[in-house]
Amino acid sequence: QSEERLSSPEWAQSEKLRARNEEELAILEKEKSDKQKLRGGAQGEELAAINEAIRGVGMRIYMLKKQVDLDREEIHQLRRESKEWLFTALQAYRRGGPAG
């Protein structure tokens, strides 16, 4: 079942989405870093605006990172299940070989 899922068109679409999420996460982390560098020379309203922007980017990063971590765990689990299934099939084949 996991092999079918890994080769389905839906899985291919979700892989593209995962890649896009990871790319967006990297972009947002760089944006946050850039904004934090700007904070050093800012004062007053400009500083408040930068801090608000950093908070907004930080929230988006948090949500996206959570999704990316869940996606990575799902991929890891499916690959592990696939390997376990193949190992079990190989053991059954080996046991059936001498008897056949």
N, C-alpha and C positions, 0 to 999 in steps of 0.2 A: 504493500500500500504506500509506503513512503517513497519507493522508487517511482511509482506512478505520479505521486504528487510532485516529486522533484523534476519530472519531465513534462509536466502539464504547462499549457500556455499561461495559466493563472500564476504559476510559480515564476515563470519568466518575467511576467509583468511586475510581480512583487520584488523580484531581484533588481529590476530597473529602479523601482521606487526606493528600495534600500540603498542602492548606490547614490541616488539623488539626495536622499536624507543624509548620508554620510558626507557627501560633498557640501551640502548646505551647512552642516554642523561645522565643518572645517572653516568655511567662509565666515560664519557667525563668530566663531572663536577668534579668528583674526580681527574681525571688526571690533569685538569687545576689547581686545588687546590694544588696538589702535586708539580707541576712545579713551582707554585708561591712560594712555600716554598723553593725550590732550588735556587731561584733567589737571596735570601739574601746573600749567601756566594760566589756567582759567580762574576767574573770580566771579562772585555774585551770581547774577542770573545765568550767565554762560556756564558756570560750574554746575548750577542746579539742572540746567538743560542736559549737560553732558552726563551727570549722574542719573538722570531719568532715562536717558537713552541707554546707558549701561545696564540699568535695571531691566529695561524692556528686552534688550538683547539677551541678558542673563536668563530671563524667564523662558524665552524661546529656546535658548541652548539647553536649559534644564529639561524641557518637554521633549525636544528632539533627541537629546542624549538618552533619555529614558526609552524612547521608541527604538533607537539604534541598538541599545543594549538588549532589549527584548527580541529584536530581530536576529541579532547575533546568537542569542541563546537558542532560539527556534532552529536556526540553521545547524548549530552544533548538535542539538538533540536529534534532528532528522538524520544527519550524517552518521551519528553514533548508532541510531536504530538500524540504518542501512547496513553498516559494518557488522552489527550483531546478527542481522538476518543472514547476511552472506556467510558469516562464520558458522552459524547453525546449519545452513544448507550444505556447506562443505563437510561438516562433521557427519551429517546424515548420509551424504554421498559416500564418504569413506567407510562408514559402517555397513552400507548396503553393498559396497563393491565386492568384498569377499563372499558374501552370501549369494550373490547373483550369479 
